[in-house]
Amino acid sequence: MGSSRTVTDARRRVQTALLLSRARASRGEARARYEDEVIRANMAVAGEVARRYHGRGIPAEDIDQVAYLGLVKAVRGFDPTVGDDFLSYAVPTLRGEIRRYFRDSGWTVRPPRSVQEVQARVTQADADLTQRLGRSPRPAEIAVHLDEPLTLVIDALSASGCFNPVSLDAPRPDAESAESPLDRMGDVDPAFASAEARLALRPLMESLPPRERRILELRYFENRTQAQIGAEVGVSQEQVSRLLSAILRKLRASLAA
């Protein structure tokens, strides 16, 4: 099986080199025809490169299409006069196109660029070190292997679900019931809307004279009637009404200022 594949690869290299030389010497439709033959001859190579990136949260058919487009670019950009090994030029080109697609289009939740760029390397390093060590590597070991800061490696590991995050409506696979994470989230705090008003009023309340502050406390915090307030502070009900109006005007003026 291995020898048969080696022969096939060798034939492909020879055929590709011959077709590219003919394309280089041709113009117009003849050149395009030779280049199309090179693309067809090497589509299996593009498929092999693409398969290494399957299962990372992006549909396999999308990655395959990006690889085929990268193959077209490699054929159009290859110069046989610089080197005769097309695959040594094409394979890095295909990988670059796929990684660029992951970086630009693959993130449902987009982390910083530095995390995006190192995430694929971290995934590959994790696989290599697992095989070498016989266990899952620690983040520090991956950082040493890649010569990258530990904090960046940890961020990249945490971003592994950003390609295809789990919906908040999806039930937890380990839960006894079918409730979703959304069911466990808290509701909107009804006091949140008044938080800013409370923060603004607190210093103004503290600046009031004790008697005026006590009148407001009795009316708005203890829900006392004007008659009850008047009895406590020693004024009539009518005076309580006038005092409340005056205090509220003072507070409004302070807030407006």
Order of alpha helices (4+ residues) and beta strands (2+ residues): alpha-alpha-alpha-alpha-alpha-alpha-alpha-alpha-alpha-alpha-alpha-alpha
